């Protein structure tokens, strides 16, 4: 029996595009056509008047969506490069639609030269008037300037999670977290330790305990990944759940800095009265 491979592929692609999501369903970026969704919303909300644009998924964790465009310095004309939606978040279909519609308002601003559009303030009057128009249509849209939806990490982002170094900082009893790559930690660890030691010596804090562990926990992806510590040290609060998980990860370095005491450094979990020694 002859098998038409092309027909099979087309059937599979058709199945991808025919998935009907409910508003609460978490979208799967590998099984959702951005072009189809754009065309659907273009007809539904904009009368099909928006231009066809290049669509892509991004791995951004700070923005659910964004539009990239070029601006002519002389004429101030705009050339739209693409519209992107983040695949990092475990995004409900309802939030996806609101996000895509939000970015499509920007497409309208850039392509139609909307009255009162100020490029230095993309969420000004022209954006708000369009958002209000769409929100009042009774179609379930809730377009805002920024989303307050609390979302987890998508399965795709979890699968792509790489080994990172979690630097747990206990500063006078308060835990915070800084995240970097193994290469950056290897090159900047001494700078990091020396910086905090100088802070101790200046009297700002009494005790800082630093524990660096290697982990693939996808929750680390939510934090800023430091590309160097020599231009600043970013650290943010850490949940008890994440802290407990990281404490069971592979230890790289443990350092205790305390005022009027020598620096303690170890690559084991032993602290306090016991110190690891090597006998040869």
Secondary structure, DSSP 8 states (H G I E B T S, - for coil): ----HHHHHHHHHHHHHT----TTSB--GGG--HHHHHHHHHHHHHTT-S----EEEE--SS-SEEEEEEE-TTT--EEEEEEEEESSB--BHHHHHHHHHHHHHHHHHHHHT-TT--TT-TTSHHHHHHHHHHHTTSSS----SS------B-HHHHHT---EEEEEEEETTEEEEEEE-HHHHHHHHHHHHHHHHHHHHTTS-SEEEEEEEEE--GGGGGS-EES-STT----EE--HHHHHHHHTSEEEEEEEEETTS--EEESSS--TT-------
